[in-house]
Amino acid sequence: MPADEDLTNRIREALLSKGLTDVEEKKMFNGICFMVNGKMCVCASNDEMLCRVGPSYLEALEIHGIRGMIRNGKPLKDYVFVSKAILNNNTNFNYWIDTALAFNKFAKASKK
């Protein structure tokens, strides 16, 4: 399933409103990922938002509507999927964008 166009646009607008200058869009994870400062930050993936939130992902997994990312059968630390139901609320949506941006400052760029 391709990325939800409305969600992609919401993410794009949210990042633009923050005045970020180094944002790149890439097709990844069945959707559109937004790279901030050369590092994966958030993605519109199907009808969910994938957020790179760092160590706080463990606490996030306890929230209804949040699930971890599984890749090749193994859970990936630092990443969570946020359901559309949570994202329908602008306060929640902005919280997850801000959380991903806060971790982006400390995240390591992946090897090329």
Backbone as XML, in Angstrom:
<?xml version="1.0"?>
<chain id="A" units="angstrom">
  <residue number="1" name="MET">
    <atom name="N" x="0.850" y="-1.177" z="0.000"/>
    <atom name="CA" x="0.000" y="0.000" z="0.000"/>
    <atom name="C" x="0.898" y="1.242" z="0.000"/>
  </residue>
  <residue number="2" name="PRO">
    <atom name="N" x="0.663" y="2.178" z="-0.881"/>
    <atom name="CA" x="1.484" y="3.392" z="-0.910"/>
    <atom name="C" x="1.189" y="4.296" z="0.285"/>
  </residue>
  <residue number="3" name="ALA">
    <atom name="N" x="2.075" y="5.237" z="0.482"/>
    <atom name="CA" x="1.919" y="6.178" z="1.597"/>
    <atom name="C" x="0.636" y="6.978" z="1.441"/>
  </residue>
  <residue number="4" name="ASP">
    <atom name="N" x="0.009" y="7.263" z="2.548"/>
    <atom name="CA" x="-1.189" y="8.090" z="2.591"/>
    <atom name="C" x="-0.788" y="9.511" z="2.179"/>
  </residue>
  <residue number="5" name="GLU">
    <atom name="N" x="-1.393" y="10.010" z="1.114"/>
    <atom name="CA" x="-1.023" y="11.322" z="0.573"/>
    <atom name="C" x="-1.310" y="12.457" z="1.557"/>
  </residue>
  <residue number="6" name="ASP">
    <atom name="N" x="-2.428" y="12.371" z="2.261"/>
    <atom name="CA" x="-2.754" y="13.409" z="3.245"/>
    <atom name="C" x="-1.729" y="13.437" z="4.377"/>
  </residue>
  <residue number="7" name="LEU">
    <atom name="N" x="-1.354" y="12.251" z="4.841"/>
    <atom name="CA" x="-0.361" y="12.168" z="5.915"/>
    <atom name="C" x="0.991" y="12.690" z="5.427"/>
  </residue>
  <residue number="8" name="THR">
    <atom name="N" x="1.369" y="12.324" z="4.224"/>
    <atom name="CA" x="2.627" y="12.815" z="3.653"/>
    <atom name="C" x="2.642" y="14.334" z="3.613"/>
  </residue>
  <residue number="9" name="ASN">
    <atom name="N" x="1.542" y="14.924" z="3.172"/>
    <atom name="CA" x="1.455" y="16.388" z="3.098"/>
    <atom name="C" x="1.484" y="17.034" z="4.481"/>
  </residue>
  <residue number="10" name="ARG">
    <atom name="N" x="0.827" y="16.401" z="5.466"/>
    <atom name="CA" x="0.847" y="16.937" z="6.833"/>
    <atom name="C" x="2.264" y="16.955" z="7.390"/>
  </residue>
  <residue number="11" name="ILE">
    <atom name="N" x="2.988" y="15.869" z="7.143"/>
    <atom name="CA" x="4.381" y="15.794" z="7.625"/>
    <atom name="C" x="5.220" y="16.864" z="6.933"/>
  </residue>
  <residue number="12" name="ARG">
    <atom name="N" x="5.080" y="16.952" z="5.631"/>
    <atom name="CA" x="5.830" y="17.934" z="4.839"/>
    <atom name="C" x="5.578" y="19.356" z="5.368"/>
  </residue>
  <residue number="13" name="GLU">
    <atom name="N" x="4.313" y="19.684" z="5.587"/>
    <atom name="CA" x="3.951" y="21.014" z="6.082"/>
    <atom name="C" x="4.481" y="21.252" z="7.492"/>
  </residue>
  <residue number="14" name="ALA">
    <atom name="N" x="4.423" y="20.224" z="8.335"/>
    <atom name="CA" x="4.921" y="20.365" z="9.707"/>
    <atom name="C" x="6.423" y="20.645" z="9.712"/>
  </residue>
  <residue number="15" name="LEU">
    <atom name="N" x="7.157" y="19.937" z="8.877"/>
    <atom name="CA" x="8.607" y="20.146" z="8.824"/>
    <atom name="C" x="8.944" y="21.517" z="8.243"/>
  </residue>
  <residue number="16" name="LEU">
    <atom name="N" x="8.182" y="21.938" z="7.237"/>
    <atom name="CA" x="8.391" y="23.268" z="6.660"/>
    <atom name="C" x="8.128" y="24.360" z="7.693"/>
  </residue>
  <residue number="17" name="SER">
    <atom name="N" x="7.092" y="24.160" z="8.501"/>
    <atom name="CA" x="6.726" y="25.175" z="9.500"/>
    <atom name="C" x="7.795" y="25.327" z="10.585"/>
  </residue>
  <residue number="18" name="LYS">
    <atom name="N" x="8.654" y="24.327" z="10.726"/>
    <atom name="CA" x="9.731" y="24.385" z="11.720"/>
    <atom name="C" x="10.941" y="25.155" z="11.198"/>
  </residue>
  <residue number="19" name="GLY">
    <atom name="N" x="10.900" y="25.538" z="9.921"/>
    <atom name="CA" x="11.998" y="26.299" z="9.339"/>
    <atom name="C" x="13.241" y="25.477" z="9.060"/>
  </residue>
  <residue number="20" name="LEU">
    <atom name="N" x="13.073" y="24.165" z="8.931"/>
    <atom name="CA" x="14.221" y="23.298" z="8.663"/>
    <atom name="C" x="14.707" y="23.514" z="7.238"/>
  </residue>
  <residue number="21" name="THR">
    <atom name="N" x="16.004" y="23.514" z="7.059"/>
    <atom name="CA" x="16.557" y="23.761" z="5.725"/>
    <atom name="C" x="17.101" y="22.498" z="5.060"/>
  </residue>
  <residue number="22" name="ASP">
    <atom name="N" x="17.447" y="21.482" z="5.841"/>
    <atom name="CA" x="18.028" y="20.265" z="5.275"/>
    <atom name="C" x="17.039" y="19.107" z="5.404"/>
  </residue>
  <residue number="23" name="VAL">
    <atom name="N" x="16.007" y="19.115" z="4.570"/>
    <atom name="CA" x="14.996" y="18.059" z="4.552"/>
    <atom name="C" x="14.964" y="17.463" z="3.154"/>
  </residue>
  <residue number="24" name="GLU">
    <atom name="N" x="15.057" y="16.145" z="3.095"/>
    <atom name="CA" x="15.019" y="15.435" z="1.814"/>
    <atom name="C" x="13.974" y="14.331" z="1.906"/>
  </residue>
  <residue number="25" name="GLU">
    <atom name="N" x="13.232" y="14.135" z="0.831"/>
    <atom name="CA" x="12.229" y="13.068" z="0.781"/>
    <atom name="C" x="12.780" y="11.894" z="-0.013"/>
  </residue>
  <residue number="26" name="LYS">
    <atom name="N" x="12.586" y="10.683" z="0.539"/>
    <atom name="CA" x="13.040" y="9.465" z="-0.134"/>
    <atom name="C" x="11.949" y="8.411" z="-0.037"/>
  </residue>
  <residue number="27" name="LYS">
    <atom name="N" x="11.830" y="7.596" z="-1.074"/>
    <atom name="CA" x="10.907" y="6.464" z="-1.029"/>
    <atom name="C" x="11.578" y="5.338" z="-0.244"/>
  </residue>
  <residue number="28" name="MET">
    <atom name="N" x="10.965" y="4.993" z="0.877"/>
    <atom name="CA" x="11.467" y="3.926" z="1.749"/>
    <atom name="C" x="10.308" y="3.369" z="2.562"/>
  </residue>
  <residue number="29" name="PHE">
    <atom name="N" x="10.462" y="2.154" z="3.055"/>
    <atom name="CA" x="9.506" y="1.550" z="3.980"/>
    <atom name="C" x="8.061" y="1.647" z="3.480"/>
  </residue>
  <residue number="30" name="ASN">
    <atom name="N" x="7.841" y="1.351" z="2.217"/>
    <atom name="CA" x="6.499" y="1.412" z="1.617"/>
    <atom name="C" x="5.884" y="2.796" z="1.719"/>
  </residue>
  <residue number="31" name="GLY">
    <atom name="N" x="6.704" y="3.823" z="1.683"/>
    <atom name="CA" x="6.163" y="5.169" z="1.781"/>
    <atom name="C" x="7.197" y="6.217" z="1.456"/>
  </residue>
  <residue number="32" name="ILE">
    <atom name="N" x="6.999" y="7.390" z="2.031"/>
    <atom name="CA" x="7.897" y="8.521" z="1.844"/>
    <atom name="C" x="8.547" y="8.839" z="3.183"/>
  </residue>
  <residue number="33" name="CYS">
    <atom name="N" x="9.870" y="8.800" z="3.203"/>
    <atom name="CA" x="10.620" y="9.140" z="4.411"/>
    <atom name="C" x="11.191" y="10.539" z="4.279"/>
  </residue>
  <residue number="34" name="PHE">
    <atom name="N" x="11.174" y="11.216" z="5.378"/>
    <atom name="CA" x="11.722" y="12.559" z="5.447"/>
    <atom name="C" x="13.039" y="12.486" z="6.202"/>
  </residue>
  <residue number="35" name="MET">
    <atom name="N" x="14.098" y="12.765" z="5.476"/>
    <atom name="CA" x="15.437" y="12.782" z="6.032"/>
    <atom name="C" x="15.713" y="14.216" z="6.498"/>
  </residue>
  <residue number="36" name="VAL">
    <atom name="N" x="16.123" y="14.364" z="7.733"/>
    <atom name="CA" x="16.453" y="15.677" z="8.277"/>
    <atom name="C" x="17.932" y="15.642" z="8.646"/>
  </residue>
  <residue number="37" name="ASN">
    <atom name="N" x="18.686" y="16.564" z="8.077"/>
    <atom name="CA" x="20.134" y="16.607" z="8.280"/>
    <atom name="C" x="20.801" y="15.285" z="7.904"/>
  </residue>
  <residue number="38" name="GLY">
    <atom name="N" x="20.294" y="14.662" z="6.847"/>
    <atom name="CA" x="20.868" y="13.420" z="6.344"/>
    <atom name="C" x="20.503" y="12.174" z="7.132"/>
  </residue>
  <residue number="39" name="LYS">
    <atom name="N" x="19.558" y="12.311" z="8.077"/>
    <atom name="CA" x="19.169" y="11.183" z="8.924"/>
    <atom name="C" x="17.664" y="10.952" z="8.839"/>
  </residue>
  <residue number="40" name="MET">
    <atom name="N" x="17.263" y="9.677" z="8.784"/>
    <atom name="CA" x="15.840" y="9.355" z="8.728"/>
    <atom name="C" x="15.176" y="9.876" z="9.994"/>
  </residue>
  <residue number="41" name="CYS">
    <atom name="N" x="14.080" y="10.613" z="9.817"/>
    <atom name="CA" x="13.395" y="11.224" z="10.947"/>
    <atom name="C" x="11.967" y="10.688" z="11.072"/>
  </residue>
  <residue number="42" name="VAL">
    <atom name="N" x="11.132" y="10.925" z="10.066"/>
    <atom name="CA" x="9.755" y="10.433" z="10.051"/>
    <atom name="C" x="9.404" y="9.955" z="8.651"/>
  </residue>
  <residue number="43" name="CYS">
    <atom name="N" x="8.454" y="9.019" z="8.596"/>
    <atom name="CA" x="7.994" y="8.491" z="7.316"/>
    <atom name="C" x="6.479" y="8.396" z="7.320"/>
  </residue>
  <residue number="44" name="ALA">
    <atom name="N" x="5.892" y="8.663" z="6.171"/>
    <atom name="CA" x="4.487" y="8.345" z="5.949"/>
    <atom name="C" x="4.508" y="6.967" z="5.309"/>
  </residue>
  <residue number="45" name="SER">
    <atom name="N" x="4.102" y="5.974" z="6.050"/>
    <atom name="CA" x="4.171" y="4.597" z="5.590"/>
    <atom name="C" x="2.777" y="3.989" z="5.682"/>
  </residue>
  <residue number="46" name="ASN">
    <atom name="N" x="2.187" y="3.719" z="4.544"/>
    <atom name="CA" x="0.805" y="3.264" z="4.471"/>
    <atom name="C" x="-0.076" y="4.310" z="5.154"/>
  </residue>
  <residue number="47" name="ASP">
    <atom name="N" x="-0.807" y="3.947" z="6.184"/>
    <atom name="CA" x="-1.642" y="4.943" z="6.868"/>
    <atom name="C" x="-1.133" y="5.211" z="8.288"/>
  </residue>
  <residue number="48" name="GLU">
    <atom name="N" x="0.154" y="4.965" z="8.498"/>
    <atom name="CA" x="0.792" y="5.205" z="9.786"/>
    <atom name="C" x="1.985" y="6.133" z="9.579"/>
  </residue>
  <residue number="49" name="MET">
    <atom name="N" x="2.459" y="6.683" z="10.674"/>
    <atom name="CA" x="3.679" y="7.473" z="10.625"/>
    <atom name="C" x="4.756" y="6.711" z="11.382"/>
  </residue>
  <residue number="50" name="LEU">
    <atom name="N" x="5.873" y="6.480" z="10.711"/>
    <atom name="CA" x="7.020" y="5.857" z="11.341"/>
    <atom name="C" x="7.898" y="6.973" z="11.885"/>
  </residue>
  <residue number="51" name="CYS">
    <atom name="N" x="8.199" y="6.900" z="13.176"/>
    <atom name="CA" x="8.997" y="7.939" z="13.824"/>
    <atom name="C" x="10.248" y="7.324" z="14.437"/>
  </residue>
  <residue number="52" name="ARG">
    <atom name="N" x="11.350" y="7.998" z="14.237"/>
    <atom name="CA" x="12.603" y="7.596" z="14.883"/>
    <atom name="C" x="12.726" y="8.430" z="16.151"/>
  </residue>
  <residue number="53" name="VAL">
    <atom name="N" x="12.440" y="7.780" z="17.282"/>
    <atom name="CA" x="12.318" y="8.515" z="18.541"/>
    <atom name="C" x="13.410" y="8.203" z="19.550"/>
  </residue>
  <residue number="54" name="GLY">
    <atom name="N" x="14.290" y="7.278" z="19.221"/>
    <atom name="CA" x="15.382" y="6.960" z="20.135"/>
    <atom name="C" x="14.946" y="6.073" z="21.283"/>
  </residue>
  <residue number="55" name="PRO">
    <atom name="N" x="15.686" y="6.117" z="22.391"/>
    <atom name="CA" x="15.423" y="5.224" z="23.520"/>
    <atom name="C" x="14.007" y="5.315" z="24.085"/>
  </residue>
  <residue number="56" name="SER">
    <atom name="N" x="13.319" y="6.413" z="23.864"/>
    <atom name="CA" x="11.955" y="6.542" z="24.385"/>
    <atom name="C" x="10.972" y="5.612" z="23.666"/>
  </residue>
  <residue number="57" name="TYR">
    <atom name="N" x="11.453" y="4.871" z="22.663"/>
    <atom name="CA" x="10.559" y="3.954" z="21.949"/>
    <atom name="C" x="9.993" y="2.902" z="22.888"/>
  </residue>
  <residue number="58" name="LEU">
    <atom name="N" x="10.756" y="2.505" z="23.901"/>
    <atom name="CA" x="10.256" y="1.486" z="24.838"/>
    <atom name="C" x="9.030" y="1.982" z="25.596"/>
  </residue>
  <residue number="59" name="GLU">
    <atom name="N" x="9.061" y="3.212" z="26.054"/>
    <atom name="CA" x="7.906" y="3.794" z="26.736"/>
    <atom name="C" x="6.749" y="3.970" z="25.762"/>
  </residue>
  <residue number="60" name="ALA">
    <atom name="N" x="7.054" y="4.358" z="24.545"/>
    <atom name="CA" x="6.020" y="4.595" z="23.535"/>
    <atom name="C" x="5.250" y="3.320" z="23.218"/>
  </residue>
  <residue number="61" name="LEU">
    <atom name="N" x="5.926" y="2.186" z="23.277"/>
    <atom name="CA" x="5.269" y="0.915" z="22.945"/>
    <atom name="C" x="4.138" y="0.565" z="23.905"/>
  </residue>
  <residue number="62" name="GLU">
    <atom name="N" x="4.102" y="1.215" z="25.052"/>
    <atom name="CA" x="3.041" y="0.962" z="26.024"/>
    <atom name="C" x="1.765" y="1.743" z="25.715"/>
  </residue>
  <residue number="63" name="ILE">
    <atom name="N" x="1.818" y="2.646" z="24.729"/>
    <atom name="CA" x="0.664" y="3.465" z="24.354"/>
    <atom name="C" x="-0.173" y="2.725" z="23.325"/>
  </residue>
  <residue number="64" name="HIS">
    <atom name="N" x="-1.474" y="2.687" z="23.554"/>
    <atom name="CA" x="-2.386" y="2.061" z="22.595"/>
    <atom name="C" x="-2.296" y="2.802" z="21.262"/>
  </residue>
  <residue number="65" name="GLY">
    <atom name="N" x="-2.083" y="2.064" z="20.178"/>
    <atom name="CA" x="-1.977" y="2.670" z="18.850"/>
    <atom name="C" x="-0.542" y="2.874" z="18.394"/>
  </residue>
  <residue number="66" name="ILE">
    <atom name="N" x="0.410" y="2.453" z="19.231"/>
    <atom name="CA" x="1.830" y="2.525" z="18.885"/>
    <atom name="C" x="2.344" y="1.093" z="18.775"/>
  </residue>
  <residue number="67" name="ARG">
    <atom name="N" x="3.095" y="0.839" z="17.718"/>
    <atom name="CA" x="3.712" y="-0.487" z="17.602"/>
    <atom name="C" x="5.161" y="-0.318" z="17.167"/>
  </residue>
  <residue number="68" name="GLY">
    <atom name="N" x="5.953" y="-1.316" z="17.502"/>
    <atom name="CA" x="7.356" y="-1.275" z="17.151"/>
    <atom name="C" x="7.584" y="-1.652" z="15.697"/>
  </residue>
  <residue number="69" name="MET">
    <atom name="N" x="8.759" y="-1.381" z="15.231"/>
    <atom name="CA" x="9.138" y="-1.727" z="13.867"/>
    <atom name="C" x="9.876" y="-3.054" z="13.891"/>
  </residue>
  <residue number="70" name="ILE">
    <atom name="N" x="9.435" y="-3.962" z="13.039"/>
    <atom name="CA" x="10.068" y="-5.272" z="12.908"/>
    <atom name="C" x="10.698" y="-5.331" z="11.527"/>
  </residue>
  <residue number="71" name="ARG">
    <atom name="N" x="11.965" y="-5.692" z="11.469"/>
    <atom name="CA" x="12.655" y="-5.810" z="10.178"/>
    <atom name="C" x="13.418" y="-7.127" z="10.164"/>
  </residue>
  <residue number="72" name="ASN">
    <atom name="N" x="13.146" y="-7.924" z="9.152"/>
    <atom name="CA" x="13.757" y="-9.251" z="9.035"/>
    <atom name="C" x="13.520" y="-10.096" z="10.291"/>
  </residue>
  <residue number="73" name="GLY">
    <atom name="N" x="12.323" y="-9.954" z="10.850"/>
    <atom name="CA" x="11.938" y="-10.737" z="12.014"/>
    <atom name="C" x="12.475" y="-10.237" z="13.344"/>
  </residue>
  <residue number="74" name="LYS">
    <atom name="N" x="13.202" y="-9.129" z="13.335"/>
    <atom name="CA" x="13.780" y="-8.610" z="14.572"/>
    <atom name="C" x="13.259" y="-7.205" z="14.852"/>
  </residue>
  <residue number="75" name="PRO">
    <atom name="N" x="12.959" y="-6.917" z="16.122"/>
    <atom name="CA" x="12.515" y="-5.558" z="16.457"/>
    <atom name="C" x="13.672" y="-4.573" z="16.306"/>
  </residue>
  <residue number="76" name="LEU">
    <atom name="N" x="13.356" y="-3.422" z="15.763"/>
    <atom name="CA" x="14.355" y="-2.356" z="15.629"/>
    <atom name="C" x="14.162" y="-1.364" z="16.766"/>
  </residue>
  <residue number="77" name="LYS">
    <atom name="N" x="15.234" y="-1.084" z="17.471"/>
    <atom name="CA" x="15.133" y="-0.083" z="18.539"/>
    <atom name="C" x="15.085" y="1.300" z="17.911"/>
  </residue>
  <residue number="78" name="ASP">
    <atom name="N" x="14.552" y="2.228" z="18.629"/>
    <atom name="CA" x="14.480" y="3.649" z="18.257"/>
    <atom name="C" x="13.312" y="4.011" z="17.348"/>
  </residue>
  <residue number="79" name="TYR">
    <atom name="N" x="12.601" y="3.046" z="16.767"/>
    <atom name="CA" x="11.554" y="3.333" z="15.787"/>
    <atom name="C" x="10.188" y="2.849" z="16.272"/>
  </residue>
  <residue number="80" name="VAL">
    <atom name="N" x="9.157" y="3.663" z="16.039"/>
    <atom name="CA" x="7.785" y="3.255" z="16.332"/>
    <atom name="C" x="6.861" y="3.695" z="15.199"/>
  </residue>
  <residue number="81" name="PHE">
    <atom name="N" x="5.821" y="2.902" z="14.987"/>
    <atom name="CA" x="4.745" y="3.272" z="14.090"/>
    <atom name="C" x="3.623" y="3.869" z="14.920"/>
  </residue>
  <residue number="82" name="VAL">
    <atom name="N" x="3.127" y="5.026" z="14.502"/>
    <atom name="CA" x="2.037" y="5.710" z="15.188"/>
    <atom name="C" x="0.797" y="5.571" z="14.308"/>
  </residue>
  <residue number="83" name="SER">
    <atom name="N" x="-0.280" y="5.047" z="14.874"/>
    <atom name="CA" x="-1.491" y="4.767" z="14.099"/>
    <atom name="C" x="-2.212" y="6.035" z="13.659"/>
  </residue>
  <residue number="84" name="LYS">
    <atom name="N" x="-2.992" y="5.879" z="12.621"/>
    <atom name="CA" x="-3.771" y="6.995" z="12.078"/>
    <atom name="C" x="-4.737" y="7.553" z="13.125"/>
  </residue>
  <residue number="85" name="ALA">
    <atom name="N" x="-5.285" y="6.684" z="13.961"/>
    <atom name="CA" x="-6.229" y="7.129" z="14.993"/>
    <atom name="C" x="-5.577" y="8.140" z="15.936"/>
  </residue>
  <residue number="86" name="ILE">
    <atom name="N" x="-4.323" y="7.918" z="16.290"/>
    <atom name="CA" x="-3.598" y="8.854" z="17.157"/>
    <atom name="C" x="-3.302" y="10.141" z="16.406"/>
  </residue>
  <residue number="87" name="LEU">
    <atom name="N" x="-2.950" y="10.011" z="15.128"/>
    <atom name="CA" x="-2.527" y="11.166" z="14.331"/>
    <atom name="C" x="-3.671" y="12.087" z="13.930"/>
  </residue>
  <residue number="88" name="ASN">
    <atom name="N" x="-4.912" y="11.630" z="14.087"/>
    <atom name="CA" x="-6.061" y="12.469" z="13.744"/>
    <atom name="C" x="-6.159" y="13.690" z="14.648"/>
  </residue>
  <residue number="89" name="ASN">
    <atom name="N" x="-5.560" y="13.606" z="15.817"/>
    <atom name="CA" x="-5.534" y="14.714" z="16.766"/>
    <atom name="C" x="-4.266" y="15.530" z="16.503"/>
  </residue>
  <residue number="90" name="ASN">
    <atom name="N" x="-4.405" y="16.824" z="16.195"/>
    <atom name="CA" x="-3.245" y="17.669" z="15.856"/>
    <atom name="C" x="-2.225" y="17.758" z="16.985"/>
  </residue>
  <residue number="91" name="THR">
    <atom name="N" x="-2.685" y="17.767" z="18.220"/>
    <atom name="CA" x="-1.754" y="17.827" z="19.349"/>
    <atom name="C" x="-0.875" y="16.586" z="19.359"/>
  </residue>
  <residue number="92" name="ASN">
    <atom name="N" x="-1.482" y="15.415" z="19.167"/>
    <atom name="CA" x="-0.715" y="14.165" z="19.125"/>
    <atom name="C" x="0.230" y="14.146" z="17.925"/>
  </residue>
  <residue number="93" name="PHE">
    <atom name="N" x="-0.274" y="14.555" z="16.773"/>
    <atom name="CA" x="0.542" y="14.585" z="15.564"/>
    <atom name="C" x="1.793" y="15.441" z="15.798"/>
  </residue>
  <residue number="94" name="ASN">
    <atom name="N" x="1.607" y="16.634" z="16.330"/>
    <atom name="CA" x="2.731" y="17.538" z="16.584"/>
    <atom name="C" x="3.691" y="16.979" z="17.629"/>
  </residue>
  <residue number="95" name="TYR">
    <atom name="N" x="3.151" y="16.284" z="18.617"/>
    <atom name="CA" x="4.002" y="15.661" z="19.639"/>
    <atom name="C" x="4.974" y="14.678" z="18.989"/>
  </residue>
  <residue number="96" name="TRP">
    <atom name="N" x="4.478" y="13.828" z="18.088"/>
    <atom name="CA" x="5.338" y="12.811" z="17.467"/>
    <atom name="C" x="6.336" y="13.437" z="16.499"/>
  </residue>
  <residue number="97" name="ILE">
    <atom name="N" x="5.937" y="14.477" z="15.796"/>
    <atom name="CA" x="6.881" y="15.200" z="14.927"/>
    <atom name="C" x="7.990" y="15.805" z="15.788"/>
  </residue>
  <residue number="98" name="ASP">
    <atom name="N" x="7.618" y="16.476" z="16.862"/>
    <atom name="CA" x="8.596" y="17.124" z="17.742"/>
    <atom name="C" x="9.522" y="16.108" z="18.415"/>
  </residue>
  <residue number="99" name="THR">
    <atom name="N" x="8.970" y="14.957" z="18.805"/>
    <atom name="CA" x="9.773" y="13.914" z="19.436"/>
    <atom name="C" x="10.810" y="13.368" z="18.458"/>
  </residue>
  <residue number="100" name="ALA">
    <atom name="N" x="10.395" y="13.143" z="17.218"/>
    <atom name="CA" x="11.329" y="12.648" z="16.199"/>
    <atom name="C" x="12.404" y="13.693" z="15.891"/>
  </residue>
  <residue number="101" name="LEU">
    <atom name="N" x="12.017" y="14.946" z="15.812"/>
    <atom name="CA" x="12.987" y="16.008" z="15.544"/>
    <atom name="C" x="13.969" y="16.171" z="16.707"/>
  </residue>
  <residue number="102" name="ALA">
    <atom name="N" x="13.495" y="16.010" z="17.924"/>
    <atom name="CA" x="14.372" y="16.134" z="19.089"/>
    <atom name="C" x="15.439" y="15.040" z="19.068"/>
  </residue>
  <residue number="103" name="PHE">
    <atom name="N" x="15.040" y="13.814" z="18.722"/>
    <atom name="CA" x="16.022" y="12.726" z="18.671"/>
    <atom name="C" x="16.948" y="12.871" z="17.472"/>
  </residue>
  <residue number="104" name="ASN">
    <atom name="N" x="16.464" y="13.473" z="16.408"/>
    <atom name="CA" x="17.263" y="13.623" z="15.191"/>
    <atom name="C" x="18.593" y="14.334" z="15.473"/>
  </residue>
  <residue number="105" name="LYS">
    <atom name="N" x="18.609" y="15.226" z="16.435"/>
    <atom name="CA" x="19.831" y="15.954" z="16.779"/>
    <atom name="C" x="20.928" y="15.016" z="17.275"/>
  </residue>
  <residue number="106" name="PHE">
    <atom name="N" x="20.521" y="13.877" z="17.871"/>
    <atom name="CA" x="21.474" y="12.939" z="18.468"/>
    <atom name="C" x="21.644" y="11.663" z="17.649"/>
  </residue>
  <residue number="107" name="ALA">
    <atom name="N" x="20.747" y="11.434" z="16.721"/>
    <atom name="CA" x="20.765" y="10.190" z="15.928"/>
    <atom name="C" x="21.995" y="10.139" z="15.037"/>
  </residue>
  <residue number="108" name="LYS">
    <atom name="N" x="22.458" y="8.932" z="14.803"/>
    <atom name="CA" x="23.569" y="8.731" z="13.892"/>
    <atom name="C" x="23.020" y="8.514" z="12.492"/>
  </residue>
  <residue number="109" name="ALA">
    <atom name="N" x="23.718" y="9.050" z="11.520"/>
    <atom name="CA" x="23.335" y="8.820" z="10.121"/>
    <atom name="C" x="23.691" y="7.377" z="9.769"/>
  </residue>
  <residue number="110" name="SER">
    <atom name="N" x="22.874" y="6.758" z="8.920"/>
    <atom name="CA" x="23.174" y="5.389" z="8.512"/>
    <atom name="C" x="24.346" y="5.393" z="7.537"/>
  </residue>
  <residue number="111" name="LYS">
    <atom name="N" x="25.021" y="4.271" z="7.467"/>
    <atom name="CA" x="26.158" y="4.136" z="6.554"/>
    <atom name="C" x="25.654" y="4.098" z="5.131"/>
  </residue>
  <residue number="112" name="LYS">
    <atom name="N" x="26.368" y="4.746" z="4.244"/>
    <atom name="CA" x="25.949" y="4.777" z="2.843"/>
    <atom name="C" x="26.556" y="3.638" z="2.082"/>
  </residue>
</chain>
